Amino acid sequence: MDTQNSSVRPRARSRNDGKNHPSRGAREATHRGGVIHDNSRHTTRFTVIGNHLAQHAELSLLAIGLAVHIQSLPGGAQVDIGTLADRFPEGRIRISGALRELEAHGYLRRTRMRTEGGRMVTRTVSCNQPGRTGATEEPKPRPRRSTDEPARRRALPAVPQPAYAAPDLLRTALGVLSGLRREDPRLLLSATDAEHLVPGVAAWLERDLTPEAVQRALTTGLPPEPLHRPAALLAHRLAAQLPPPPPFRTPDSPSAVRHPLQNCDTCDRAFRGPEPGTCGACASGR
């Protein structure tokens, strides 16, 4: 007859009674035939993948695997269809379909863009968590200016326009601008700047000012510091200090100044007269 040995100490029970035991899931999986994870902690060469991708309910297995591969690549790696088809055996058609799946669910964004050389390329952005475009989208590079392209400059201020841009008047105005550098070397102008300023000087000359008077108005009282944009300063003076137009001569005011400028129909020179026609030299046959 069996007799229980009362001197043997009873087996100690676990403090959690088997709950949350680290090997419990493995034991249960062994009995049920499920997966057993044999995990090791990665310290280098690993990629964090969200379960929203790894366990996606609508993506195909090929699309999930392709997304994992793309997210594991370094920035700048080629992920076009041709490169992926050379890397994997699935072929272009299946890979193209998987890329479209990832686009539809927000894991990829592909846009066509033109390079500086004019070639069209595909820019691909991989999103490890769709919906957070601000955190995953790469900053758009600023367009680089070609070395042959001149730097864009701010437009010069507008200048007054003459009532009649006679060729002689414009030539005289250009002479005034060309002579400014003799008064102040800082007023050396480019051809483009002079072309912009010529009508403004012509508008001053049209108001019965001599070229010397216009030159003094543009060069007197300049600031002592360096002039970074002399053309802008001159344009401002031409507009802000424009003198009033002279009055016309009438029978009641014989002391008034001359008629407005007209263009000679014969020699194309400017002359003053009450109406268009020919200048005095052409009218007299000289």
KASULJO-V703248 format. One record per residue. N is the residue number from 1. RES is the residue in one small letter. PHI is phi in whole degrees, -180 to 180 (none if undefined). Layout:
# KASULJO-V703248
n->N res->RES phi->PHI
n->N res->RES phi->PHI
This chain:
# KASULJO-V703248
n->1 res->m phi->none
n->2 res->d phi->-73
n->3 res->t phi->-126
n->4 res->q phi->-73
n->5 res->n phi->-83
n->6 res->s phi->-74
n->7 res->s phi->-85
n->8 res->v phi->-82
n->9 res->r phi->-72
n->10 res->p phi->-65
n->11 res->r phi->-67
n->12 res->a phi->-70
n->13 res->r phi->-89
n->14 res->s phi->-65
n->15 res->r phi->-66
n->16 res->n phi->-106
n->17 res->d phi->53
n->18 res->g phi->85
n->19 res->k phi->-77
n->20 res->n phi->56
n->21 res->h phi->-73
n->22 res->p phi->-61
n->23 res->s phi->-102
n->24 res->r phi->-64
n->25 res->g phi->-62
n->26 res->a phi->-67
n->27 res->r phi->-64
n->28 res->e phi->-66
n->29 res->a phi->-64
n->30 res->t phi->-64
n->31 res->h phi->-71
n->32 res->r phi->-95
n->33 res->g phi->86
n->34 res->g phi->-85
n->35 res->v phi->-73
n->36 res->i phi->-119
n->37 res->h phi->-91
n->38 res->d phi->-109
n->39 res->n phi->-96
n->40 res->s phi->-126
n->41 res->r phi->-76
n->42 res->h phi->-86
n->43 res->t phi->-115
n->44 res->t phi->-142
n->45 res->r phi->52
n->46 res->f phi->-140
n->47 res->t phi->-129
n->48 res->v phi->-87
n->49 res->i phi->-119
n->50 res->g phi->-76
n->51 res->n phi->-65
n->52 res->h phi->-63
n->53 res->l phi->-93
n->54 res->a phi->-63
n->55 res->q phi->-116
n->56 res->h phi->-61
n->57 res->a phi->-82
n->58 res->e phi->-115
n->59 res->l phi->-77
n->60 res->s phi->-74
n->61 res->l phi->-63
n->62 res->l phi->-65
n->63 res->a phi->-65
n->64 res->i phi->-62
n->65 res->g phi->-64
n->66 res->l phi->-67
n->67 res->a phi->-64
n->68 res->v phi->-62
n->69 res->h phi->-64
n->70 res->i phi->-65
n->71 res->q phi->-68
n->72 res->s phi->-85
n->73 res->l phi->-81
n->74 res->p phi->-74
n->75 res->g phi->-60
n->76 res->g phi->92
n->77 res->a phi->-68
n->78 res->q phi->-80
n->79 res->v phi->-129
n->80 res->d phi->-76
n->81 res->i phi->-60
n->82 res->g phi->-62
n->83 res->t phi->-65
n->84 res->l phi->-68
n->85 res->a phi->-68
n->86 res->d phi->-73
n->87 res->r phi->-86
n->88 res->f phi->-121
n->89 res->p phi->-85
n->90 res->e phi->-70
n->91 res->g phi->94
n->92 res->r phi->-65
n->93 res->i phi->-65
n->94 res->r phi->-68
n->95 res->i phi->-67
n->96 res->s phi->-61
n->97 res->g phi->-65
n->98 res->a phi->-66
n->99 res->l phi->-64
n->100 res->r phi->-67
n->101 res->e phi->-60
n->102 res->l phi->-64
n->103 res->e phi->-65
n->104 res->a phi->-63
n->105 res->h phi->-102
n->106 res->g phi->85
n->107 res->y phi->-85
n->108 res->l phi->-137
n->109 res->r phi->-131
n->110 res->r phi->-121
n->111 res->t phi->-132
n->112 res->r phi->-92
n->113 res->m phi->-143
n->114 res->r phi->-104
n->115 res->t phi->-79
n->116 res->e phi->-63
n->117 res->g phi->-81
n->118 res->g phi->92
n->119 res->r phi->-87
n->120 res->m phi->-87
n->121 res->v phi->-131
n->122 res->t phi->-102
n->123 res->r phi->-100
n->124 res->t phi->-112
n->125 res->v phi->-116
n->126 res->s phi->-95
n->127 res->c phi->-109
n->128 res->n phi->-81
n->129 res->q phi->-149
n->130 res->p phi->-56
n->131 res->g phi->102
n->132 res->r phi->-109
n->133 res->t phi->-66
n->134 res->g phi->-67
n->135 res->a phi->-90
n->136 res->t phi->-114
n->137 res->e phi->-74
n->138 res->e phi->-72
n->139 res->p phi->-65
n->140 res->k phi->-72
n->141 res->p phi->-69
n->142 res->r phi->-72
n->143 res->p phi->-62
n->144 res->r phi->-84
n->145 res->r phi->-83
n->146 res->s phi->-65
n->147 res->t phi->-66
n->148 res->d phi->-84
n->149 res->e phi->-88
n->150 res->p phi->-68
n->151 res->a phi->-66
n->152 res->r phi->-74
n->153 res->r phi->-113
n->154 res->r phi->-65
n->155 res->a phi->-65
n->156 res->l phi->-73
n->157 res->p phi->-60
n->158 res->a phi->-67
n->159 res->v phi->-118
n->160 res->p phi->-63
n->161 res->q phi->-115
n->162 res->p phi->-71
n->163 res->a phi->-66
n->164 res->y phi->-143
n->165 res->a phi->-86
n->166 res->a phi->-69
n->167 res->p phi->-57
n->168 res->d phi->-62
n->169 res->l phi->-65
n->170 res->l phi->-68
n->171 res->r phi->-66
n->172 res->t phi->-65
n->173 res->a phi->-62
n->174 res->l phi->-65
n->175 res->g phi->-64
n->176 res->v phi->-62
n->177 res->l phi->-67
n->178 res->s phi->-67
n->179 res->g phi->-85
n->180 res->l phi->-65
n->181 res->r phi->-67
n->182 res->r phi->-73
n->183 res->e phi->-82
n->184 res->d phi->-151
n->185 res->p phi->-59
n->186 res->r phi->-71
n->187 res->l phi->-94
n->188 res->l phi->-76
n->189 res->l phi->-110
n->190 res->s phi->-81
n->191 res->a phi->-62
n->192 res->t phi->-67
n->193 res->d phi->-64
n->194 res->a phi->-63
n->195 res->e phi->-62
n->196 res->h phi->-72
n->197 res->l phi->-87
n->198 res->v phi->-54
n->199 res->p phi->-61
n->200 res->g phi->-65
n->201 res->v phi->-65
n->202 res->a phi->-61
n->203 res->a phi->-64
n->204 res->w phi->-68
n->205 res->l phi->-61
n->206 res->e phi->-66
n->207 res->r phi->-96
n->208 res->d phi->66
n->209 res->l phi->-95
n->210 res->t phi->-78
n->211 res->p phi->-57
n->212 res->e phi->-65
n->213 res->a phi->-67
n->214 res->v phi->-65
n->215 res->q phi->-63
n->216 res->r phi->-64
n->217 res->a phi->-65
n->218 res->l phi->-87
n->219 res->t phi->-111
n->220 res->t phi->-82
n->221 res->g phi->72
n->222 res->l phi->-72
n->223 res->p phi->-65
n->224 res->p phi->-75
n->225 res->e phi->-72
n->226 res->p phi->-60
n->227 res->l phi->-97
n->228 res->h phi->-75
n->229 res->r phi->-136
n->230 res->p phi->-60
n->231 res->a phi->-64
n->232 res->a phi->-67
n->233 res->l phi->-65
n->234 res->l phi->-65
n->235 res->a phi->-62
n->236 res->h phi->-64
n->237 res->r phi->-65
n->238 res->l phi->-61
n->239 res->a phi->-83
n->240 res->a phi->-78
n->241 res->q phi->-109
n->242 res->l phi->-60
n->243 res->p phi->-72
n->244 res->p phi->-71
n->245 res->p phi->-70
n->246 res->p phi->-73
n->247 res->p phi->-73
n->248 res->f phi->-87
n->249 res->r phi->-78
n->250 res->t phi->-127
n->251 res->p phi->-59
n->252 res->d phi->-80
n->253 res->s phi->-132
n->254 res->p phi->-66
n->255 res->s phi->-87
n->256 res->a phi->-70
n->257 res->v phi->-79
n->258 res->r phi->-73
n->259 res->h phi->-69
n->260 res->p phi->-68
n->261 res->l phi->-71
n->262 res->q phi->-125
n->263 res->n phi->-107
n->264 res->c phi->-65
n->265 res->d phi->-71
n->266 res->t phi->-99
n->267 res->c phi->-105
n->268 res->d phi->66
n->269 res->r phi->-91
n->270 res->a phi->-83
n->271 res->f phi->-148
n->272 res->r phi->-100
n->273 res->g phi->-167
n->274 res->p phi->-70
n->275 res->e phi->-154
n->276 res->p phi->-61
n->277 res->g phi->165
n->278 res->t phi->-113
n->279 res->c phi->-75
n->280 res->g phi->-65
n->281 res->a phi->-66
n->282 res->c phi->-70
n->283 res->a phi->-68
n->284 res->s phi->-90
n->285 res->g phi->84
n->286 res->r phi->-85
